[in-house]
């Protein structure tokens, strides 16, 4: 089998090896990273500006602004609007994933609204149960977690 980058024979014995060396693998990875940045220029610039400000001036909080807990890992800065790079929601990994899932769920529900879902400011309100992304129906809980 030949290397994807330099066309040399791959001497590695692994079945799925596609590069002859770490150098060739890095070339491909860097190429893909540049393509991604080019395709997502606004987001990349906002992230860069935000990371510079956080590292040098603002500092990163220790508590999640969504659930209020101090996570073991770092708190992430979530951008609602990339044109405002310094305006972020500070969220732990769990809440950050939940924000993205709820955002995706909101888009799906507006295409085909589910009966009984709770909406606030045009967005679907998620279930109060931690890590649940279903829409809230009764007292802030989804059908599965209604008490």
C-alpha positions in Angstrom: 0.0 0.0 0.0 1.2 3.5 -0.8 1.3 6.7 1.3 -1.6 9.2 0.6 0.9 12.1 0.6 4.3 11.1 -0.9 3.3 7.8 -2.7 6.1 5.9 -0.9 5.4 2.3 0.1 4.0 2.0 3.7 6.1 -0.3 5.8 3.8 -0.1 8.8 2.2 -3.5 9.5 -1.1 -2.0 10.7 -4.1 -2.9 8.4 -5.5 0.6 7.9 -2.3 2.7 7.7 -2.6 5.4 5.0 0.6 7.4 5.7 4.2 6.3 5.6 5.3 8.5 8.5 4.2 10.9 11.2 5.5 13.8 9.0 3.1 12.9 6.2 0.2 12.4 8.6 0.9 15.9 10.0 0.9 17.4 6.5 -2.5 16.0 5.8 -3.9 17.1 9.2 -2.6 20.7 8.8 -4.1 20.8 5.3 -7.5 19.8 6.7 -7.2 22.3 9.5 -6.5 25.1 7.0 -9.5 24.1 4.9 -11.8 24.1 7.9 -10.6 27.6 9.0 -11.1 28.9 5.5 -14.7 27.4 5.4 -15.5 28.7 8.9 -13.6 32.0 8.9 -16.1 34.1 11.1 -16.2 31.3 13.7 -12.4 30.9 13.7 -11.7 34.6 14.0 -14.2 34.9 16.9 -12.6 31.9 18.7 -9.1 33.3 18.2 -10.1 36.8 19.5 -11.9 35.2 22.4 -9.1 32.9 23.3 -6.6 35.8 23.2 -8.7 37.9 25.5 -9.3 35.1 27.9 -5.7 34.0 28.1 -4.3 37.5 28.6 -7.0 39.7 30.2 -10.4 38.3 31.3 -9.5 34.9 32.8 -11.7 31.8 32.8 -14.3 31.4 35.5 -14.4 28.2 37.6 -18.2 27.7 37.7 -20.6 26.8 34.9 -23.1 29.7 34.3 -25.8 27.1 33.3 -25.8 24.6 36.2 -23.7 26.6 38.7 -21.4 23.7 39.5 -17.6 23.8 39.4 -16.5 21.0 37.0 -13.4 19.0 37.2 -12.4 20.0 33.6 -12.3 23.6 32.2 -15.4 25.7 31.6 -16.0 26.3 27.9 -17.1 29.6 26.4 -20.1 29.0 24.1 -20.8 31.6 21.4 -24.4 32.3 20.6 -23.4 34.9 18.0 -20.0 34.8 16.4 -20.2 38.5 15.4 -19.8 39.2 19.2 -16.7 37.1 20.0 -16.4 38.3 23.7 -20.1 37.6 24.6 -20.2 33.9 25.7 -22.1 31.6 27.9 -19.7 29.9 30.3 -20.6 26.2 30.4 -19.2 22.9 31.7 -18.7 20.2 29.1 -22.0 18.5 29.9 -24.0 21.8 29.6 -22.1 22.9 26.5 -23.1 19.6 24.8 -26.6 20.1 26.0 -26.8 23.6 24.6 -25.8 22.3 21.1 -28.3 19.4 21.3 -31.1 21.8 22.3 -30.2 24.2 19.6 -30.3 21.4 17.1 -33.6 20.1 18.6 -35.1 23.6 18.4 -34.4 23.8 14.6 -36.0 20.4 14.1 -39.0 21.3 16.2 -39.6 24.5 14.3 -39.6 22.5 11.0 -42.2 20.1 12.5 -43.4 21.5 15.9 -44.2 18.9 18.5 -47.5 19.3 20.3 -47.2 20.4 23.9 -43.5 21.5 23.7 -42.7 24.6 25.9 -41.2 27.5 24.0 -39.4 30.6 25.4 -38.2 33.4 23.1 -38.7 31.2 20.1 -36.6 28.4 21.5 -37.6 25.0 22.8 -37.2 24.8 26.6 -35.3 21.6 27.5 -36.3 19.2 30.2 -35.0 20.1 33.7 -33.6 16.6 34.1 -29.8 16.8 33.8 -28.4 15.7 30.4 -31.9 15.3 28.9 -32.5 17.2 25.7 -36.1 16.4 25.1 -38.5 19.3 25.1 -40.2 20.3 28.3 -43.9 19.5 28.4 -45.1 19.4 32.0 -43.7 21.6 34.9 -40.4 21.9 33.1 -40.0 18.1 32.5 -40.3 16.0 29.3 -42.9 13.2 28.9 -40.3 10.6 30.1 -39.4 12.6 33.3 -42.8 14.0 34.2 -43.2 13.5 37.9 
